[in-house]
Amino acid sequence: MGAGGELFACRTTNTVRPSPTAGQASLEYIAVISLVAVLLLLAAPAVGAPSIANLVARGVRIGVCVVAGDVCTRDDAMAAGLPPCQLDLATRGYDARVSVFSIEIGSRDTLTGYQNSNGSISMMWSGSGSVGVGIAAGVAVTGLVRWERGAAARTKLTLARGWTFPDAETAKRFAAGMPKNAADEKHWPAAWYTVEGSIQGEAELKAVAHGIDITKLGISSEDVLGARVSRDGTVTLYANANAEGPEVSYPGGASVGPGKGSSVMELTFGGGKPRTVLLRTVDPSDVNSRLTETVYRVPLNGLLPPPPWKIRDQARFFGTIERNVYSYSDKTRGVSGEVALGIKFGFDAKLVDIRRTIIDATAQTPGSDKDRSRFDCLDQLR
């Protein structure tokens, strides 16, 4: 787990009619800007001239946010029932599988760190083991290269735990002592634990030379059932469906493809009663360089959850709809092939390297008929 230390290195054409409150909004805007100007004049001797331009720019942005009715502060977000944004995320680790005949055994170990918009830092360690079966059939093309087509199915069990730290310095101290600190419940108690089981399937076409896969074209899917238990006794049950591909990969190079789409449903219990249900979708775009995450969240307050197909509508009327857009980079690289040591062994090894950074965040909240920009998150990216 030495990777822990690296985590910190509709456009419309409708005619717009003047709002009856437009004059009032203008007066509010002038009042906000005037207040900012007074504060800057008072603060100038203390902060120094080099900071004035930044303070003015940020003050104007806050003024615009207030007039527009957006989510301007962390308190605004909490009052609207919005959780903190994940600003920046990095995942490092490995993923490896070996096979003998048609039997396959795999292991994956990763450490993920992310910065939250409320100033806290979170980390997650995840370890999994898998067992599966695969079949393959090959046709020789030349004396050196042959094409193979294959399919595999596997089951996987994953255990994970997560920590949340009040600031970056505390998180760095934790990461510096990994993996020892991960097992130290006395000094570094986990905020939550998860256990999940999944069924994976994949199909691929590959070219093989001298036992090494020189190019692969594949598709895959995964269905997950899991549970997360927090230290305060909150329990979340979730189901996740993923589909990825087609993607092309080469030895030692990052794979290229449209990315992985997913849909997750979560049901959270507190004190033995349903508290929240949500539906989360993740859609990749721009050749997997951008992700759009949409979360439909409905408070239950002890009531039974609605059917899955009604969550979106209920979130519009009674809950929140959060939409975050991220830049995404998956530089995971690997090599796969087979070796003959009396018995034929297959192998597939990857170094996991994933980075995600928020670039836009909006939310629909109770009493609002529009998407509200989340200044409380985006301001920290400037």
Buried (B, 14 or more C-beta within 10 A) or exposed (E): BEBBBEBBEEEEEEEEEEEEEEEEBEEBBEEBBEEBEEEBEEEEEEEEEEEBEEBBEBBBBBBBBBBBBBBBBBEBBBEBBBBBBBBBBBBBBBBBBBBEEEEBBBBBBBBBBBBBBBEBBBBBBBBBBBEBEBEBEEEEEEEEEBBBBBBBEBEBEBEBBBBBBEEBEBBBEBBEBBEEBBEEEEEBEBBBBBEBBBBBBBBBBBBBBEEBBBBBBBBBBBBBEBEBBBEEEBBBEBBBEBBBBBBEBBBEBBBBBBBBBBBBBBBBBBEEEBBBBBBBBBBBBEEBEBBBBBBBBBBBEEEEBBEEEEBBEBBBEEBBBBBBBBBBBBEBBBBBBBEEEEEEBBBBBBBBBBBBBBEBBBBBBEEBEEBBBBBBBBBBBE
